[in-house]
Amino acid sequence: MTVSDSAFPGLSKTRQREAPAALDDDATLHAMGYPRKLTRRFRAFDNFAISFTIINIISGIFSSFGHGMNAGGPLVLVFGWIGVSLMVLTIGASMGEIASAYPTSGALYFSAGKLAKSHKGAWSWYTGWLNFVGQVGGTAATGYAAATFIQAFVAMQWPSYEVTGEHTVLITAVILLLQGLANTYTVQLVALLNRISVWWLLIGMVVIVAALTVMPDQHQSASFVTHFANNTGFTSALYGGMLGLLVTSWTFTGFDGSFHMSEETVQATVNAPRGIMRAIGYSAITGLALMLALVFSIRDYDKEAAADAPPVQILIDSLGMGIAKLLLLIVIGAMLFCGLANMTSNTRQIFAFSRDGAMPGSRWWHSVSPRTRTPVKAVWLAAACSLILVIPGWWSETAFTAIVSVNVVGLFLAYAVPIYLRLRLGNEFQPGPWHLGRWGRPIGIIAVVWIVLSNVLFMLPHASPITVTTFNYAPIALAVVLIIATVWWFATARRRFQGPVSYGRPDEVAAMDLI
């Protein structure tokens, strides 16, 4: 079974004979040296649903649309969405090929350790910590964004309400608590909530797009999609426009969730890569519809671009306060579902990383509840770490932004490492049932080049003049993570962590199954 049966029709079936047929899920896991501890209750739709929920076009676009209005305007928002979506598809395709070969909860760090020709422990170590920090930052940022939009709704409903950093942190803490509780129970509940989330996103998107299409008495002309705006403070239009590409990149993160849920997915060698590709593909199409609806509903460009939440201001100006408040509830719901799925993916990475002994207190964090068959302790570690990142927002939103700015950079670097190592491995790479054939190398090269380019953009200044509040703290946050990981590696980790651990031969591992 090749990639040609789903996301890239028409690609060659070269090397199909070399790829194994879909194996028994437990046999695949045992062959990688792990016993079965988690229940396989995720079907193909559930695996797709978790990545689709984490990408979350409603949450992503409503959070970053204002940046795009000031960095490129409609021209970059619309055509940048199309172009960057295609680039992200190459990342997803390359990741999907690797997921088919190594369907484990460890996902990125595990495959990095397996694909590296040398220094396997180091490649795996850095990939795992970048992935961990990126996911924790993502959960924190999503919860904080939801809390911010909840306060915006409350302020719209009761104008006397005062929006404060303290309130935002407290609301975020409640959100993280509820998401932690949901993840503590069985994976069936998580799967059910993710299914609901998919329909919430799709129906919500249709409602928002329909309202913006039908209800306003006027829209922008078709030529408005070519309108360019550069309010970044930089004189270079090219630079300002390139910064606008980050809107799509910010939205398209977290699709490794399908990879992390491999050990709980049936026919994971096929359904995990398909889940990644379908999540990206459907998000690209539905996101473009939402983007166009918002762009054509803009009325007072300067006023709305300068608003605290430009998409919300567009809803108010186009639809009136009453309808805007109702639609804002859809946005808040989408953000809550996004954070829930983020935490689920985060906990599976913690479970796997600690199973291989890479985290302090590893024995504690990879334990599984005998009642729910979920890594409960990992759930609360993820929630606690996310809350720690949120706490600085009590005093300063800038401090919070500085800390979580490593979110996207960390995730994309973690995506790049196994793809790069797979390219270095060349024909020695043993594909799974879902693979790219002879297109694997060119698609992988495009993916790595795009990740490098987008990460450079993520770390460059985003506004001028550069002040404490406009400074881009992503390079500093990334440097801190890498310095800590490096000191830790050379101090102790390199002697005890050699990469993914094998618990024995397949027959020995099978005897250790807990289910």
C-alpha positions in Angstrom: 0.0 0.0 0.0 1.6 3.3 -1.0 1.0 6.9 -0.6 -0.7 6.9 -4.0 -3.9 5.5 -2.5 -4.7 8.6 -0.4 -3.0 11.9 -0.5 -0.8 12.1 -3.6 -2.7 10.3 -6.4 -0.6 9.3 -9.3 2.8 8.9 -7.5 4.8 5.9 -8.6 4.5 2.6 -6.8 8.3 2.1 -7.1 9.6 -0.1 -4.2 6.1 -1.3 -3.4 7.5 -4.9 -3.4 10.1 -3.9 -0.9 7.6 -2.6 1.6 5.9 -5.1 3.9 2.2 -5.7 4.0 0.4 -4.2 7.0 1.5 -6.3 10.0 -0.3 -7.3 13.1 -0.2 -4.3 15.4 1.2 -6.2 18.4 3.7 -8.0 16.3 5.0 -4.7 14.9 5.3 -3.3 18.4 7.0 -6.4 19.7 9.5 -6.3 16.8 10.5 -2.8 17.9 11.2 -4.2 21.4 8.1 -2.9 23.3 5.4 -4.8 25.2 1.8 -3.7 24.8 0.6 -1.5 27.7 -2.0 0.7 26.0 -5.3 -0.3 24.6 -5.9 -0.1 20.8 -9.2 1.7 20.6 -8.4 4.4 18.0 -9.9 3.6 14.6 -8.7 5.4 11.4 -11.2 8.3 12.0 -10.0 8.7 15.6 -6.4 8.8 14.5 -7.2 11.5 11.9 -9.4 13.3 14.4 -6.6 14.0 17.0 -4.3 15.7 14.4 -7.2 17.5 12.8 -8.2 18.8 16.2 -4.7 19.9 17.2 -4.2 21.7 13.8 -7.6 23.3 14.5 -8.1 25.8 11.7 -10.6 27.9 13.7 -8.3 28.2 16.7 -5.2 28.8 14.5 -6.7 31.3 12.1 -8.5 33.3 14.8 -5.3 33.5 16.9 -3.0 34.6 14.1 -5.2 36.3 11.5 -4.3 39.7 13.0 -0.6 39.1 12.4 -1.3 38.4 8.8 -3.4 41.5 8.3 -0.3 43.5 9.3 2.3 41.3 7.6 1.3 41.0 4.0 -2.4 41.5 4.2 -5.0 39.6 2.1 -2.4 38.7 -0.6 -0.2 36.8 1.8 -3.1 35.5 3.9 -4.8 33.8 1.0 -2.0 32.8 -1.3 0.4 32.2 1.5 -2.2 29.8 3.0 -2.2 27.8 -0.3 1.6 27.8 -0.7 2.5 27.0 2.8 -0.2 24.2 3.0 1.5 22.5 0.1 4.8 22.7 1.9 3.3 21.3 5.1 1.9 18.4 3.0 5.5 17.5 2.1 6.3 17.5 5.9 3.3 15.3 6.6 4.1 12.9 3.8 7.7 12.4 4.9 6.5 12.1 8.5 3.8 9.6 7.5 6.3 7.4 5.7 8.4 7.3 8.9 5.3 6.7 11.1 4.4 3.7 8.9 7.9 2.2 9.5 8.0 3.0 13.3 4.4 3.2 14.7 5.2 4.0 18.3 4.2 6.5 20.9 7.8 7.7 20.9 7.2 8.9 17.3 9.8 11.5 16.4 12.5 10.8 19.0 12.2 7.0 18.6 12.5 7.2 14.8 15.4 9.6 15.1 17.2 7.1 17.2 16.5 4.3 14.8 17.3 6.2 11.6 20.6 7.7 12.8 23.7 5.9 11.6 25.8 7.0 14.6 25.2 9.0 17.8 21.8 7.5 18.1 21.3 8.5 21.7 22.2 12.2 21.0 19.8 12.4 18.0 17.1 10.8 20.0 17.7 12.9 23.1 17.6 16.3 21.4 14.6 15.4 19.2 12.7 14.1 22.3 13.3 17.2 24.3 12.5 19.6 21.5 9.2 17.7 20.9 8.4 17.7 24.7 9.0 21.4 25.1 7.2 22.2 21.9 4.1 20.2 22.9 4.0 21.6 26.5 4.3 25.1 25.1 1.5 24.3 22.6 -0.8 23.1 25.4 0.0 26.1 27.5 -0.5 28.6 24.5 -3.8 27.0 23.5 -5.2 27.1 27.0 -4.0 30.7 27.4 -5.6 31.7 24.0 -8.9 30.0 25.1 -8.8 31.9 28.4 -8.1 35.2 26.5 -11.1 34.6 24.2 -13.3 33.6 27.1 -12.5 36.9 28.7 -13.2 38.7 25.4 -16.7 37.1 25.4 -17.3 38.0 29.0 -16.3 41.6 28.3 -18.6 41.7 25.3 -21.4 40.4 27.4 -20.7 42.5 30.5 -18.7 45.7 29.5 -17.8 46.4 33.1 -15.7 43.2 33.3 -11.9 43.9 33.6 -9.6 41.7 31.6 -6.5 41.1 33.6 -3.4 38.8 33.5 -4.4 37.3 36.8 -7.8 36.3 35.4 -6.3 34.8 32.3 -3.9 32.6 34.3 -6.7 31.4 36.7 -9.0 30.6 33.8 -6.1 28.8 32.0 -5.5 26.7 35.2 -9.1 25.6 35.2 -9.0 24.7 31.6 -5.8 22.6 32.1 -7.4 20.9 35.1 -10.5 19.9 33.1 -8.4 18.7 30.1 -6.2 16.7 32.5 -9.3 15.1 34.0 -10.6 14.2 30.6 -7.3 12.6 29.6 -7.2 10.7 32.9 -10.1 8.5 31.9 -10.2 5.8 29.2 -8.9 6.3 25.7 -12.4 5.6 24.5 -13.5 9.0 26.1 -10.6 10.8 24.4 -11.5 9.2 21.1 -15.2 10.2 21.6 -14.2 13.8 22.4 -12.0 14.0 19.4 -14.8 12.7 17.1 -17.1 15.4 18.6 -14.3 17.9 18.0 -14.1 17.1 14.3 -17.8 17.8 13.8 -17.6 20.9 16.0 -14.8 22.2 13.8 -16.5 21.3 10.5 -20.0 22.5 11.4 -18.6 25.6 13.2 -16.5 26.5 10.2 -19.6 26.1 7.9 -21.7 28.3 10.3 -19.0 31.0 10.5 -18.4 31.0 6.7 -22.1 31.0 5.9 -22.8 33.8 8.3 -19.9 35.9 6.8 -21.1 35.1 3.3 -24.8 35.6 3.6 -25.5 38.2 6.3 -23.3 41.2 5.6 -24.8 43.8 3.3 -21.5 44.3 1.5 -18.2 42.5 0.8 -14.9 43.3 -0.6 -14.4 42.9 -4.4 -12.6 39.9 -5.8 -9.5 42.0 -6.5 -9.1 42.6 -2.7 -7.2 39.3 -2.4 -4.3 41.1 -4.1 -4.3 43.8 -1.5 -0.9 44.0 0.2 -0.3 45.6 3.6 2.9 46.0 5.6 2.3 47.4 9.1 5.3 45.6 10.7 7.4 48.7 10.9 10.0 47.3 8.5 10.5 49.2 5.2 11.1 46.0 3.2 7.8 44.8 1.7 9.4 41.4 0.9 10.4 40.9 4.6 7.0 42.0 5.8 5.3 39.6 3.4 7.5 36.7 4.4 6.6 37.2 8.0 2.9 36.8 7.0 3.6 33.3 5.9 3.9 32.4 9.6 0.1 32.6 9.9 -0.2 29.2 8.1 2.8 27.7 9.8 1.5 28.6 13.2 -1.8 26.9 12.4 -0.3 23.7 10.9 1.5 22.3 14.0 0.8 19.3 16.1 -0.1 16.8 13.3 2.5 14.4 14.9 -0.4 13.6 17.2 -1.4 10.8 14.9 2.1 9.4 15.1 2.1 9.6 18.9 -1.2 7.7 19.1 0.2 4.8 17.0 0.2 2.4 19.9 -3.5 3.0 20.5 -4.5 2.8 16.8 -5.6 -0.3 14.9 -3.6 -1.0 11.7 -1.3 1.8 12.8 1.2 1.2 10.0 -1.4 2.5 7.6 -3.9 4.5 9.7 -1.3 6.7 11.4 0.2 8.1 8.2 -3.2 8.4 6.6 -4.4 10.3 9.7 -1.5 12.8 9.3 -2.1 13.4 5.6 -5.9 13.7 5.9 -5.7 16.0 8.8 -3.4 18.4 6.8 -5.4 18.1 3.6 -8.8 18.7 5.1 -7.4 21.5 7.3 -5.9 23.2 4.2 -9.2 23.1 2.3 -11.5 24.1 5.1 -9.0 26.7 6.4 -8.9 28.4 2.9 -12.7 28.7 3.0 -12.5 30.3 6.5 -9.7 32.6 5.4 -11.5 33.8 2.3 -14.7 34.5 4.3 -12.8 36.6 6.8 -10.8 38.5 4.2 -13.9 39.4 2.1 -15.7 40.5 5.2 -13.2 43.1 6.2 -14.8 46.6 6.3 -12.4 49.1 8.0 -9.0 47.6 7.4 -6.9 49.9 9.6 -9.4 49.7 12.5 -9.7 46.0 12.4 -6.0 45.3 11.8 -5.2 47.4 14.9 -7.8 45.7 17.1 -6.8 43.4 20.0 -8.5 40.4 18.2 -9.0 41.4 14.5 -11.2 38.4 13.5 -13.5 39.2 16.4 -13.7 42.8 15.4 -14.5 41.7 11.8 -17.4 39.6 13.2 -18.7 42.5 15.1 -18.5 44.9 12.2 -20.0 42.5 9.7 -22.6 40.7 11.8 -23.3 42.8 14.8 -22.5 42.2 18.5 -25.2 39.5 19.1 -24.2 37.1 16.2 -20.5 37.8 16.9 -20.9 36.6 20.5 -22.6 33.4 19.3 -19.8 32.7 16.8 -17.2 33.5 19.4 -18.5 30.6 21.5 -17.7 28.3 18.5 -14.2 29.6 18.5 -13.8 29.1 22.2 -15.1 25.5 22.0 -12.6 24.8 19.2 -9.7 26.1 21.3 -10.8 23.9 24.2 -10.9 20.8 22.0 -7.5 21.8 20.6 -5.9 22.0 24.0 -7.4 18.6 25.0 -6.0 16.9 22.0 -2.6 18.7 22.5 -2.4 17.3 26.0 -3.3 13.8 24.8 -0.4 13.8 22.3 1.9 15.4 24.9 1.2 12.6 27.4 1.9 9.8 24.9 5.3 11.4 24.1 6.1 11.7 27.9 5.0 8.0 28.3 7.3 6.8 25.6 10.2 9.1 26.4 10.2 8.0 30.0 9.7 4.3 29.0 13.2 4.6 27.4 14.6 6.3 30.5 15.1 9.8 29.2 13.2 11.7 31.8 13.8 12.3 35.5 11.6 9.8 37.4 11.1 7.8 34.2 9.7 4.7 36.1 7.0 6.9 37.6 5.9 8.7 34.4 5.6 5.7 32.1 3.4 3.8 34.5 -0.1 3.0 33.2 -3.3 2.9 35.2 -4.5 -0.7 35.5 -8.1 0.6 35.5 -8.1 3.0 32.5 -5.0 1.7 30.7 -3.9 5.3 30.2 -0.6 7.0 31.4 -2.3 9.0 34.2 0.9 10.3 35.8 2.1 11.5 32.4 -1.2 13.4 32.0 -0.7 15.4 35.2 3.0 16.0 34.4 1.9 17.5 31.1 -0.8 19.6 32.8 1.6 20.8 35.5 4.4 21.7 33.1 1.9 23.7 30.9 0.6 25.5 34.0 4.2 26.4 35.0 4.7 28.0 31.6 1.4 30.0 32.0 2.1 31.4 35.5 4.4 34.3 34.3 1.4 35.6 32.4 0.1 36.7 35.9 2.5 39.5 35.8 3.4 40.0 32.2 1.9 38.7 28.9 5.3 39.5 27.3 7.0 37.1 29.8 4.5 34.3 28.9 4.9 34.9 25.2 8.7 34.7 25.6 8.5 31.4 27.3 6.0 29.6 25.0 7.6 31.1 21.8 9.7 27.9 21.6 6.5 26.0 20.9 6.4 26.1 17.1 10.2 26.3 16.7 10.7 23.3 18.9 8.0 21.2 17.1 9.2 22.0 13.6 12.9 21.2 14.5 11.7 17.9 16.0 9.8 17.2 12.7 12.9 18.0 10.7 15.4 15.6 12.5 13.9 12.2 11.6 13.1 13.4 8.0 16.7 14.6 7.6 18.1 11.3 9.0 15.8 9.3 6.7 17.3 11.2 3.8 20.8 10.5 5.0 19.9 6.8 5.3 19.0 6.7 1.6 18.2 3.2 0.2 19.0 1.6 3.6 15.7 2.9 4.9 13.2 0.1 5.4 9.7 1.5 4.6 6.5 0.4 6.1 3.3 -0.4 4.1 2.6 3.3 3.5 5.5 4.9 1.7 6.5 7.4 -0.9 8.5 5.2 -3.2 11.0 7.1 -5.4 9.4 10.4 -4.4 10.5 10.0 -0.9 13.8 11.8 -1.4 12.6 14.9 -3.3 9.6 15.3 -1.0 11.8 14.9 2.0 14.3 17.5 0.7 11.5 20.0 0.1 10.2 19.3 3.6 13.5 19.9 5.4 14.3 23.1 3.3 10.9 24.5 4.2 11.3 23.7 7.9 14.7 25.5 7.9 13.3 28.5 6.1 10.2 28.8 8.3 12.2 28.4 11.5 14.5 31.2 10.4 11.3 33.4 9.9 10.0 32.3 13.3 13.2 33.6 15.0 13.6 36.9 13.1 12.1 40.1 14.5 8.4 40.4 13.7 7.9 44.1 14.4 9.8 47.4 14.4 10.9 49.2 16.5 12.1 46.4 18.6 11.1 46.9 22.2 10.6 44.6 25.2 7.1 43.9 24.1 7.8 43.5 20.4 11.0 41.5 20.7 10.9 38.0 19.4 12.0 35.8 22.2 11.9 32.5 20.2 15.8 32.4 19.7 16.4 32.9 23.4 13.8 30.4 24.4 15.3 27.8 21.9 18.8 28.6 23.1 17.8 28.0 26.7 16.2 24.6 25.9 19.3 23.5 23.8 21.8 24.7 26.5 19.9 22.8 29.2 19.6 19.7 27.1 23.3 19.8 26.1 24.6 20.3 29.7 22.3 17.5 30.9 23.5 15.3 28.0 27.2 15.7 28.7 26.8 15.7 32.5 24.8 12.4 32.9 22.4 11.5 30.1 24.9 10.2 27.5 26.0 7.5 30.0 22.5 6.2 30.7 20.5 7.0 27.6 21.5 5.4 24.3 18.3 5.9 22.4 15.2 3.8 22.1 15.4 0.7 24.4 14.5 -2.8 23.4 13.0 -4.9 26.1 14.0 -8.2 24.4 13.3 -10.4 21.5 9.7 -10.3 20.1 8.7 -13.5 21.8 10.2 -12.3 25.1 8.5 -8.9 24.8 5.1 -10.5 23.9 5.2 -12.3 27.3 5.4 -8.8 29.0 2.1 -7.5 27.5 -0.2 -6.1 30.1 -3.3 -6.4 27.9 
